[in-house]
Amino acid sequence: MNQGKIFAVGIGPGGADLLTPRAHEVLMRAEVVVGYRPYLDLLGNLIDGKDIISTGMRGEVERCQSAITKALQGRVVAVVSSGDAGIYGMAGLLLELEEKEDDPLEVEVVPGVTAANAAAAALGAPLMNDFAVLSLSDWLTPLEEIKHRVKVVAAADLVCVLYNPQSHSRRELLPEVINEFARVRGESTVAGTVRNAGREGEKCWLGTLTELPVADVDMVTVVLIGNSRSFIINNRMVTRRGYQVTDI
Ligand SMILES: C[S@@+](CC[C@H](N)C(=O)[O-])C[C@H]1O[C@@H](n2cnc3c(N)ncnc32)[C@H](O)[C@@H]1O
């Protein structure tokens, strides 16, 4: 039987114009497309006519196993993640599970525009210098570990992008994180939020840490916290890289 192949594809934040040509090409080639239903919906009619395997939230292991089974049957399979497949996406799990198979299987990771890139562009240029990305979800990472990382990042003066910032049921951590950054960096530290970055319904907020509309932050939002070099310039969030623009 022909050997199949699995592509772990980052489809970008959702807008068709932010799907890379490589991701588009791979989706066209795939016979089977596997993903979380809302991410498949973002692809619209691009995947019409393909075999679709979709599972609900937290069905990641099941999705990857189905993809591996199909590829072992000789099919070309695309496992889609929103943004980048290797940033809180499916690529790592696929590689871990594939390694357990007796028959070797080719897995290719296709990069995508992650939410941090799309949100940064929507706000201005906040990631011009060193930055960190943290997920506030305690589903797969113990809460104490998350809190420790928050303290370390806040102290290191890194611009910080928060993924999975707050859900309906998980509402205590984000205010705590904001307080920690405000305590270390000052209450007037620049911050921004972007909901639905890079797709229909994009909504940005820009201000200072203490003004941040915490109640409005949800699971389709990323929060960006500036550092000592971050400013609001013409209603855009900019982190200075260090160029001497006053001398020009
Ligand atoms: C499990 S992570 C997936 C990240 C994805 N692999 C990526 O590279 O963007 C889900 C979180 O990413 C963030 N996110 C993903 N897409 C987004 C978008 N278009 N706008 C704002 N935040 C987004 C949200 O914080 C969401 O809770």
The ligand as a Gaussian input file, in Angstrom:
#p B3LYP/6-31G(d) Opt

LIG

0 1
 C       -5.006000      26.943000      21.790000
 S       -4.440000      28.558000      21.397000
 C       -4.115000      28.335000      19.685000
 C       -3.075000      29.312000      19.156000
 C       -2.853000      29.156000      17.664000
 N       -2.216000      27.883000      17.364000
 C       -2.015000      30.294000      17.098000
 O       -0.854000      30.061000      16.698000
 O       -2.542000      31.425000      17.036000
 C       -5.958000      29.449000      21.405000
 C       -5.774000      30.891000      21.845000
 O       -5.087000      31.608000      20.830000
 C       -5.561000      32.939000      20.791000
 N       -6.086000      33.196000      19.441000
 C       -6.111000      32.325000      18.415000
 N       -6.589000      32.925000      17.306000
 C       -6.867000      34.197000      17.635000
 C       -7.360000      35.326000      16.916000
 N       -7.646000      35.254000      15.618000
 N       -7.512000      36.487000      17.589000
 C       -7.199000      36.594000      18.890000
 N       -6.725000      35.558000      19.621000
 C       -6.555000      34.382000      19.003000
 C       -6.635000      33.086000      21.851000
 O       -6.024000      33.607000      23.015000
 C       -7.056000      31.655000      22.059000
 O       -7.587000      31.456000      23.342000

